[in-house]
Amino acid sequence: VKLITNDLGMDLKISVYPPRRVIKLFQDKKVDGYFPSLDVLNKDLKLIKSKNYYYKKDYFFARKKSVFKDMIGKTLCLTKGYPYVKDITSKYNLKVHFAISDESCLKMLQLKRVDMFLCEALSGLAAMKKTNTFNYPVSKKSVSVQDVYFAFQKDAKGKKLKKHFDKKIDLFYQDGTLKKIFRKAISLAKNKLHINYNPLEK
């Protein structure tokens, strides 16, 4: 974000909040924008979208490979407050358990309390690094793909921010800045998760 706003020409304060609190702050117009923003979070919000920044790709992390052969009726861990595509659980008639973090879902896998957990590739990598557990098989293809963008208030300031951010996002795609930002994650996904993960391609 700092790379995008370093020549914005206005004082911009960056704060970090949990997803639900961010949405409430945005609804109450106490923040000018937020990131990461996804359509599943914004159904009741009036906003201006930036151009797409990257793609959120969710994968199944399983207790063992054989789980992928027959997923009907299996138990799945989801992290509370995370934005998931609704149709995933109904497609396989999955029994859902909720945990407070990705690390907690990994712990449930270790304890054999669930068969799988659903996680964005970058978040899954971070959780595995924290718990030093890279031994869980991952679905070869992403289960869902969602656009990730910056959301701004639907006003004059929001329009100005969108114009600036769109210009910078276009530039970052063209000059390779985004590739550099995600290079390490792409490499880790290939070497540790054994998946061809690219958040810049749909």
C-alpha positions in Angstrom: 0.0 0.0 0.0 2.8 2.4 0.8 4.3 1.8 -2.7 1.0 3.0 -4.1 0.4 6.0 -1.9 3.9 7.4 -1.7 3.1 10.1 -4.3 -0.6 10.4 -3.6 -0.5 14.0 -2.4 -2.6 13.6 0.7 -2.1 12.4 4.3 -3.1 8.8 4.5 -3.1 6.8 7.7 -2.9 3.0 7.5 -4.4 0.9 10.3 -4.9 -2.9 10.7 -8.2 -4.3 12.0 -10.0 -7.7 11.9 -12.3 -8.2 8.8 -15.6 -7.7 10.6 -14.5 -4.5 12.3 -13.2 -3.1 9.0 -16.6 -3.6 7.3 -18.3 -1.8 10.2 -15.9 1.1 10.1 -16.4 1.3 6.4 -20.2 1.2 6.7 -20.1 4.0 9.3 -17.8 6.0 7.0 -15.0 6.2 9.6 -12.5 5.0 7.0 -12.0 6.1 3.4 -11.2 2.6 2.1 -10.1 -0.8 3.0 -8.0 -3.7 1.7 -8.2 -6.6 1.0 -11.8 -6.3 -0.3 -13.8 -9.0 -1.9 -17.3 -9.2 -3.4 -18.5 -11.7 -0.7 -17.8 -9.0 1.9 -19.5 -6.1 0.1 -23.0 -7.2 -0.6 -24.6 -4.5 1.5 -21.9 -1.8 0.9 -22.0 1.2 -1.4 -18.5 1.5 -2.7 -16.1 2.2 -5.5 -13.8 -0.7 -6.6 -10.2 -0.3 -7.7 -8.9 -2.5 -10.5 -8.1 -6.0 -9.4 -4.9 -6.3 -7.4 -4.5 -10.0 -7.2 -6.7 -13.2 -7.0 -7.5 -14.9 -3.7 -7.2 -18.7 -4.3 -8.5 -21.2 -1.8 -7.2 -24.7 -1.5 -8.1 -27.8 0.5 -5.4 -28.9 2.9 -6.0 -32.5 3.8 -5.0 -34.9 6.6 -4.0 -37.5 3.9 -4.1 -37.8 0.1 -6.8 -40.4 0.1 -9.3 -37.8 1.3 -9.3 -36.2 -2.1 -10.5 -39.4 -3.8 -13.9 -39.3 -2.0 -14.7 -35.9 -0.4 -18.4 -36.5 0.1 -19.4 -36.1 3.7 -16.0 -35.3 5.0 -15.3 -32.9 7.9 -13.9 -29.4 7.0 -12.4 -26.7 9.2 -13.0 -23.1 8.3 -11.5 -20.0 10.0 -14.0 -17.7 11.6 -14.4 -14.3 9.9 -12.7 -15.3 6.6 -14.5 -14.7 3.3 -15.4 -18.0 1.6 -17.4 -18.8 -1.5 -20.7 -20.3 -0.3 -21.1 -23.2 -2.7 -18.0 -25.1 -1.6 -19.4 -26.9 1.4 -22.7 -27.8 -0.2 -21.1 -29.2 -3.3 -19.5 -32.0 -1.3 -22.0 -32.1 1.6 -19.2 -31.3 4.0 -19.6 -31.1 7.7 -18.1 -27.8 8.8 -16.2 -27.0 12.0 -15.0 -23.4 12.8 -11.7 -22.4 14.4 -10.3 -19.1 15.4 -7.2 -19.3 13.2 -5.6 -21.2 10.3 -3.1 -22.6 12.9 -6.0 -23.9 14.9 -7.4 -25.7 11.8 -3.9 -27.3 11.3 -4.0 -28.4 14.9 -7.5 -30.0 14.3 -5.9 -31.9 11.3 -3.1 -33.1 13.5 -5.6 -34.3 16.1 -7.7 -36.0 13.4 -10.8 -34.0 14.4 -11.3 -32.9 10.7 -10.3 -34.3 7.4 -9.5 -31.0 5.6 -9.3 -27.3 6.1 -10.0 -24.7 3.5 -7.5 -21.9 3.2 -6.0 -19.2 0.9 -2.6 -20.4 -0.3 -0.7 -17.4 1.2 -2.4 -17.8 4.6 -1.9 -21.6 4.5 1.8 -21.1 3.9 2.1 -18.7 6.8 0.2 -21.1 9.1 2.5 -24.0 8.1 5.6 -21.9 8.7 4.4 -20.9 12.2 3.6 -24.5 13.1 6.5 -26.0 11.1 4.1 -28.5 9.4 4.6 -28.8 5.6 3.5 -32.4 5.4 -0.2 -32.1 4.5 -1.3 -32.7 1.0 -2.9 -29.8 -0.9 -5.5 -29.9 -3.7 -3.7 -29.5 -7.0 -6.2 -26.9 -8.3 -7.7 -24.0 -6.4 -11.2 -24.6 -5.0 -12.3 -21.1 -5.6 -10.9 -17.9 -7.1 -12.0 -14.4 -5.9 -11.0 -10.9 -7.1 -9.1 -8.9 -4.5 -9.2 -5.1 -4.8 -9.2 -1.8 -2.8 -12.6 -0.5 -1.8 -13.3 3.2 -1.4 -16.2 5.3 -0.2 -18.6 6.4 -2.9 -17.7 10.1 -2.8 -15.3 12.6 -4.4 -12.4 11.4 -2.3 -13.1 7.8 -3.2 -13.1 8.7 -6.9 -9.7 10.4 -6.5 -8.3 7.4 -4.7 -9.6 5.0 -7.2 -8.0 6.9 -10.1 -4.6 7.0 -8.4 -4.7 3.4 -7.3 -5.8 2.1 -10.7 -3.0 4.0 -12.3 -0.5 2.4 -9.9 -1.9 -1.1 -10.2 -1.6 -0.9 -14.0 2.0 0.2 -13.6 2.8 -2.5 -11.1 1.5 -5.2 -13.5 3.5 -3.7 -16.4 6.8 -3.1 -14.7 6.9 -6.4 -12.8 6.5 -4.9 -9.3 3.6 -7.3 -8.4 5.6 -10.2 -9.6 8.5 -9.2 -7.3 6.0 -8.8 -4.4 4.6 -12.3 -4.8 7.8 -14.1 -6.1 8.6 -15.6 -2.7 5.1 -16.9 -2.1 4.9 -18.4 -5.6 8.2 -20.2 -5.0 7.2 -21.5 -1.5 3.9 -22.8 -2.9 5.7 -24.7 -5.6 8.5 -26.1 -3.3 6.5 -26.7 -0.1 2.9 -27.2 -1.2 3.7 -28.7 -4.6 1.1 -26.5 -6.4 1.4 -24.2 -9.3 0.2 -21.1 -7.5 0.0 -17.7 -9.2 -2.1 -15.0 -7.5 -1.7 -12.7 -10.5 -3.5 -15.0 -13.0 -7.1 -16.1 -12.8 
